[in-house]
């Protein structure tokens, strides 16, 4: 494995890495490598692009949610007054809009 040399590391940052290494019972180098791998994994998760599998699963989940029937209960969760379908008067009012917006 190639060597990596870091220059001008802030003392507080180096101290935090040393304390982490001590807590984990491993070397400073092993902790730095682990932190680098974790950071790269987080950066990949923040990437907004989805691979083909994730994009397909998301499309299927959205399609399933869109097929929830418009009833006076479950289908109203998370909807605002402007997007609500007509609701029969038999069920309880479950809108999330303030009272002044309902009429």
N, C-alpha and C positions, 0 to 999 in steps of 0.2 A: 504494500500500500504506500502511495507517495506521502511524503511529509508535507505538513502545512504549518507555516510559521505566521503567527499573528503579532503584529507590532502595535504599539500605542493603545493597548487595552486599558480602559478606565479602571482604576483600582477598585472601585465599588463593584463593577461588573465581575472582575476577576475574583473578588472576595465572595460574591454570591455563588459563582461556579464552584469555588473551593468548598464552600459550606454544603452545597448540594452533593458534591463528590463524597464528602465526609459522611453525610446523612445516608447516602446510598452504599457506602462502603466500597467505593471503587476509585480508580485513579482519576486525576484531573483530565487526562487525555480521553478516557472512556466517557466521562461526563460531557466533555465538549463535543465528542462525536455523537453521543445520544441527543444532546440539545440541538445540534445541527440537523440531525435526521428528523427530529420532532418539528423543528421550524420549517423544514422543507415540506413535511406532510401537511402542516397547517396552511402553508402558502398554496399548496395544491388544492386544498379544500376551499380556499377563498376564491379560486379561479371560477368564474361564472360559467365556463363552458362545461358541458356534460358529455360524457362519452355516449356511444350509441345505446348501450344497455340502460344507463340512467335516464336518458331522454325518453326511451320507450316506456320505461316504468312510470315516469312522471306523466306522460301522455295518457297512459292507461288509468292512472289514479285520478287524473282530472276528469276523464270521461266517466269514470264510476261515480264521482261526486256530482257531476252534472245530471246524472240519471236519478238522483234522489227526488222523490215526488214532492210537489209543492203542497204540503199539508199545513195544518195549523200548528204544528209542533216542530219536529226535528228540522225540517227544511228551512225554517226561519232563522236558525242559528247563524249569527254573523252577518245578517242582511240589514241594510238600512231601510228606512221608511220609503225612500225613493225607488228602491229596487224590489219591494215586496209585491208578490202577486195578491190578487183579491183573496181575502180570508173570510171564511164563513163566520157568522156571529156566534155559532155554537161553542167554539173553542176559546180558551183564554187568550188575551192579547199578549203576545210574546215578542213584540217589536222592541228594538233597542233604541229607537228614536225618542227624543224628549217629547213630552206630552204636547207642547206647543207646535210641533211639526206634524202631528198626526191628523190634524183637521184643517 
